[in-house]
Amino acid sequence: MPKVSNIIQIRFILGIFFILAVLYGLSSSVQAGLLYRYTSEHGTQMLSDNLPPEAVQGGYEVINNQTMVVVKRVPPAKTQKQLVEEARLAQIEAEKQRRLKEQANYDRTLLATFGSETDLLRIRNSQIEAIEGLIELIQGKIRTLQEALIAHQNQAAHLERNGQLLPQQLLTNIQTVKDRLMNNRRYIVKKRQEQETIRQKFIKDLERFRELTQPRINTIGSSARAGLRDR
């Protein structure tokens, strides 16, 4: 068996090594530090353990002072002009994404609403014809009002020829009929504009519908032709 004194010596030596290792580690950690490399206002590259506040705007590198390895790079602060340009580009991109999303929603609705060009044209015609029916109804009212206006005006002319004063009620009736005629004519103009809007919308819808379905039709046609060749 080893002597007690030898065991004590071994433990003492190991303790000394442990203390030295700890002290060496502490020494290394104390000595290991950071350096800052930056460009001065005169254009000279500087290396220092302190980073001046004015150097932050120009960007800098953080370096391990023992290995001289760059551990971090901080880019220069952006100028006001750069920030404005970034904001402008971001706005353009946001508008682009908004339009893409809007187009995608439009395409989905178009394909979900119409199964074919025939469906699209049928619905367009039905909408235009419905408005045309309203226009014809108003045109009938206009003819009736015109007849009433002529009757009132003839009555007024007869009274004037006889030297009589025109009754206030007759004058009111004439003005009322004129106002109603004007309103009905404006209504027809508005409905004609609605019809034209529908036509223009469906021209756009039909064009886009063909763009969305044509590749599908071509693919089906190609597959069918390939099948015929295989036979």
Number of C-alpha atoms within 10 A of each C-alpha: 3 6 7 8 9 10 11 11 11 11 12 12 12 12 12 11 12 12 12 12 12 11 12 12 12 12 11 12 10 9 11 12 13 19 21 21 21 22 16 14 10 6 8 9 11 14 17 14 13 10 16 11 7 10 17 15 13 15 16 21 18 21 21 15 16 12 9 11 13 15 11 12 13 13 12 12 12 13 10 9 9 11 12 12 12 13 12 12 12 12 12 12 12 12 12 12 12 12 12 12 12 11 12 12 11 14 16 10 11 17 14 9 11 17 12 14 14 11 12 18 17 12 13 17 15 11 15 18 13 11 16 16 11 14 20 12 12 17 16 12 15 19 12 13 18 16 13 16 19 13 13 18 16 12 13 18 14 13 14 12 9 8 9 11 10 14 10 9 9 14 13 11 15 18 14 14 20 16 12 15 21 12 13 18 16 12 15 19 13 13 17 16 12 15 20 13 13 16 17 12 12 18 15 11 19 19 11 16 20 14 11 14 15 12 11 12 12 11 12 12 12 12 12 12 11 11 10 9 8 7 5
